[in-house]
Amino acid sequence: MITLTGGATNGEAAGRRFRALLQSPDILQLPGAHNGQAALQAKDAGFNALYLSGAAMTASMGLPDLGIITIDQVTFFIRQIVNATGLPLLVDGDTGYGEVLNVMNMVRTFEDAGAAAVHLEDQILPKKCGHLNNKKLATPHDMALKVGAARKAARDLVIIARTDAAASEGIDGAVARAKLYIEAGADAIFPEALTTAEMFREFARRMPGVKLLANMTEFGRTPFFTAREFEEMGYHMVIWPVSSLRVANKAQEDLYTTLRRNGSTEAMLPHMQTREALYRTLRYHEYEALDQSIVETILPTISEPA
């Protein structure tokens, strides 16, 4: 699939394709992709759906994840990932960018941009990463109103309600909120920042028949579990939200340190994506083939500046 040709997703709505994936007996694995290139690499690795993290988007813009990003900025990322891959995309909708009408605007805008699903959290602004301290929560009633508004605005978009209540209200509070959000119209629940396998199992036990999403972020409050382990604990989706950005950022840090020290990038060549690999990922020759006036590119045989 390349972005300039139509019909790559057979015309079926992204939300319907996401729902179909959720019916599989296996857990739906959603690696984070912070831009179109990362999304293509994830697709080539064999993943059939992706996740777009608010933290990854803001960090890639040089901003902290404090609810600063706007709806229009998010749609830029949605479009590039969906257009590049054609894969169903779950998008981080933060707090909905405001109140009820703002949530409805977000849902319509994201769905029109090609998103398959969105999750909406029960924090209030200024929001924080779910694995940090002292998060401020909306009332269950106010969050339920947002969930209901999202449901009303959606055509096929899957609505996932995230609750950050476990840290301050315990499992009882988180479960009570989750049940209210399901009643309001959520398709699935995302219990954020659970800290033990026992908590994950207990939450799932108390939400029978509900699709659940687990967050396997690094450097957070959740211990490392595999996708299979989450599945065995009763979860239907798992995200790795910022992993691609973390790896890319560490590699870039090493590059700039080496370049500053050596005045050359030669020592970093073993750690670089080659020109051939880049062009293969981008489907470079497939784009060339669309325009017969472009002479087919022949890769250089010696190292040269990109």
C-alpha positions in Angstrom: 0.0 0.0 0.0 1.2 3.5 -0.8 -0.6 6.7 0.1 -1.3 8.0 -3.4 -3.5 5.1 -4.4 -7.0 4.5 -3.3 -8.9 1.4 -2.1 -6.1 0.1 0.1 -8.5 -0.7 3.0 -11.4 -2.0 0.9 -13.6 0.8 1.9 -14.6 -0.6 5.3 -14.7 2.0 8.1 -11.7 2.0 10.4 -13.8 1.6 13.5 -15.5 -1.5 12.1 -12.1 -3.1 11.3 -11.0 -2.3 14.9 -14.1 -4.0 16.3 -13.5 -7.0 14.1 -9.9 -7.3 15.5 -11.3 -7.2 19.0 -13.4 -10.3 18.3 -10.3 -12.4 17.8 -9.5 -14.8 20.7 -6.0 -13.4 20.9 -5.2 -10.1 22.6 -4.9 -7.2 20.3 -1.4 -5.9 20.4 -1.1 -2.1 19.7 2.4 -0.8 19.6 2.8 2.9 19.8 3.9 4.7 16.5 4.9 8.3 16.9 5.0 9.1 13.2 4.5 7.6 9.8 7.9 6.0 9.5 7.5 4.2 12.8 4.0 3.1 11.8 5.4 1.6 8.6 8.1 -0.3 10.5 5.5 -1.6 12.9 3.3 -2.8 10.0 6.3 -4.5 8.4 7.0 -6.3 11.7 3.6 -7.8 11.4 1.3 -5.7 13.6 -2.3 -5.2 12.3 -3.3 -2.2 14.4 -1.5 0.7 16.0 -1.6 3.2 18.9 -0.9 6.9 18.9 0.1 8.3 22.3 -0.4 11.8 23.4 2.8 11.7 25.4 4.7 10.6 22.2 3.1 13.3 20.1 3.9 16.1 22.6 7.5 14.8 23.2 8.2 14.6 19.5 7.2 18.3 19.4 9.5 19.1 22.3 6.6 19.6 24.8 5.6 17.8 28.0 2.4 15.8 28.2 0.3 18.3 30.1 -2.7 18.7 27.8 -0.9 21.3 25.7 -1.5 19.6 22.3 -4.5 20.6 20.2 -7.0 18.6 18.2 -5.6 19.9 14.9 -2.1 19.0 15.9 -3.3 15.4 16.7 -5.1 15.1 13.4 -1.8 15.8 11.6 -0.3 12.7 13.3 -3.5 10.6 12.7 -3.5 11.3 9.0 0.1 10.6 8.4 -0.1 7.2 10.2 -3.4 6.1 8.7 -2.4 7.2 5.2 1.0 5.5 5.4 -0.2 2.2 6.7 -4.0 1.8 6.3 -4.0 0.1 9.7 -6.7 0.7 12.3 -5.4 3.3 14.8 -6.3 3.9 18.5 -5.7 7.5 19.4 -5.1 9.1 22.8 -7.8 11.6 23.3 -6.6 12.9 26.6 -9.5 14.6 28.5 -11.4 15.4 25.3 -10.0 18.9 25.0 -12.7 20.5 27.1 -16.2 19.6 28.1 -19.1 17.8 26.4 -19.3 19.7 23.1 -15.5 19.7 22.8 -15.5 15.9 23.2 -18.0 15.6 20.4 -15.9 17.8 18.2 -12.8 15.7 19.0 -14.7 12.5 18.1 -16.0 13.8 14.8 -12.6 15.4 13.9 -10.6 12.2 14.8 -13.0 9.9 13.0 -13.0 12.1 9.9 -9.2 12.0 9.9 -9.2 8.2 9.8 -8.9 7.1 13.5 -10.5 3.8 14.4 -10.8 4.2 18.1 -10.1 6.8 20.8 -9.7 6.7 24.6 -10.9 9.4 26.8 -9.6 9.8 30.4 -11.3 11.0 33.6 -8.7 13.5 34.6 -9.2 17.3 34.5 -6.8 19.9 33.2 -3.9 20.3 33.6 -3.7 16.5 33.1 -0.6 14.4 33.8 0.8 11.1 32.6 -1.3 8.3 34.2 1.8 6.9 36.0 2.6 10.2 37.8 1.5 11.5 41.2 -1.4 13.8 42.3 -3.7 13.5 39.3 -6.9 15.5 39.5 -10.0 13.6 38.6 -13.3 14.6 37.2 -16.4 13.5 39.0 -17.8 10.2 37.8 -20.9 12.0 36.7 -19.0 14.5 34.6 -16.9 11.9 33.0 -20.0 9.8 32.2 -21.5 12.8 30.4 -18.3 13.0 28.2 -18.5 9.3 27.4 -22.1 9.6 26.5 -21.3 12.6 24.3 -18.5 10.7 22.6 -20.9 7.8 21.9 -23.5 10.2 20.4 -20.9 11.8 18.1 -19.3 8.6 16.8 -20.3 6.8 13.7 -18.1 3.7 13.9 -15.3 5.0 16.1 -14.7 2.7 19.1 -14.9 4.6 22.4 -12.6 3.5 25.2 -13.0 5.1 28.6 -9.9 5.4 30.7 -10.0 5.7 34.5 -7.1 6.9 36.5 -8.9 6.4 39.8 -7.1 3.3 41.1 -4.3 5.4 42.6 -6.6 7.6 44.7 -9.8 5.7 45.0 -8.5 2.1 44.9 -10.0 -0.8 42.9 -13.4 -0.2 44.3 -13.5 3.4 43.0 -12.0 2.5 39.6 -14.5 -0.4 39.1 -17.5 1.8 40.1 -16.4 4.5 37.6 -15.8 1.9 34.9 -19.3 0.4 35.3 -20.8 3.9 35.0 -18.8 4.6 31.9 -19.9 1.4 30.3 -23.5 2.4 31.1 -22.9 5.7 29.5 -21.8 4.1 26.2 -18.1 3.1 26.4 -17.2 0.1 24.2 -14.2 -0.7 26.5 -12.4 0.3 29.6 -8.8 1.3 30.2 -7.8 1.0 33.9 -4.6 3.1 34.1 -1.5 2.6 36.3 -2.5 -0.7 38.0 0.6 -1.9 39.9 0.3 -5.6 40.4 -0.9 -8.7 38.6 -3.4 -9.1 41.4 -4.9 -5.7 40.6 -5.2 -6.5 36.9 -6.9 -9.8 37.7 -9.3 -8.3 40.2 -10.3 -5.5 37.9 -11.0 -8.0 35.1 -12.9 -10.3 37.5 -15.2 -7.4 38.5 -15.8 -6.3 34.9 -17.1 -9.5 33.3 -18.0 -9.3 29.6 -16.2 -5.9 29.2 -13.4 -5.4 26.8 -10.3 -4.2 28.7 -7.1 -2.4 27.7 -3.8 -2.7 29.5 -0.9 -0.2 29.3 2.6 -1.6 29.3 4.6 1.6 29.4 8.2 1.5 30.5 9.5 3.4 33.6 6.0 3.6 35.1 4.1 2.0 37.9 3.1 -1.2 36.1 5.6 -4.1 36.3 6.6 -5.7 33.0 4.1 -8.2 31.7 4.0 -9.8 28.2 1.0 -9.6 25.9 0.2 -13.2 26.7 0.3 -12.6 30.4 -2.2 -9.7 30.0 -4.4 -11.9 28.0 -4.4 -14.6 30.7 -5.3 -11.9 33.2 -8.4 -11.1 31.2 -7.4 -8.2 28.9 -8.3 -7.8 25.3 -5.9 -5.0 24.2 -2.4 -3.9 25.2 -0.5 -0.8 24.2 3.2 0.1 24.4 2.6 3.8 24.0 6.0 5.5 24.0 8.4 2.7 23.3 9.2 3.7 19.7 9.9 7.3 20.7 12.1 6.3 23.6 14.3 4.0 21.4 14.5 6.7 18.7 15.3 9.4 21.1 18.1 7.4 22.8 19.6 6.6 19.4 19.5 10.3 18.4 21.1 11.3 21.7 23.9 8.8 20.9 24.3 10.2 17.4 24.6 13.9 18.5 27.0 13.0 21.3 29.2 11.1 18.8 29.0 13.7 16.2 29.9 16.5 18.6 32.8 14.4 19.9 34.2 13.1 16.6 33.1 15.6 14.1 31.8 12.6 12.1 29.0 10.1 12.0 31.1 7.2 10.7 31.1 5.5 14.1 27.3 5.4 14.1 26.9 3.7 10.8 26.3 0.3 12.3 23.4 1.8 14.3 21.8 3.5 11.3 18.9 2.5 9.1 20.6 2.2 5.6 19.4 4.1 2.6 18.2 0.8 1.1 16.2 -0.1 4.2 14.7 3.4 4.4 13.6 3.3 0.7 12.2 -0.1 1.1 10.1 0.9 4.1 8.9 4.0 2.3 8.0 1.9 -0.8 10.1 4.4 -2.7 10.2 2.5 -6.0 6.4 2.0 -5.9 6.0 5.8 -5.8 8.4 6.1 -8.7 6.4 3.6 -10.7 3.3 5.9 -10.5 5.1 8.5 -12.6 6.8 7.1 -15.6 8.7 10.4 -16.1 10.8 9.6 -13.0 13.9 7.6 -13.8 14.2 4.6 -11.4 16.5 5.3 -8.6 19.7 3.3 -8.4 21.2 3.2 -4.9 24.8 4.5 -4.5 27.4 1.8 -3.9 29.6 4.0 -1.6 28.7 5.9 1.5 27.4 9.4 0.8 25.5 12.1 2.7 21.8 11.3 2.8 
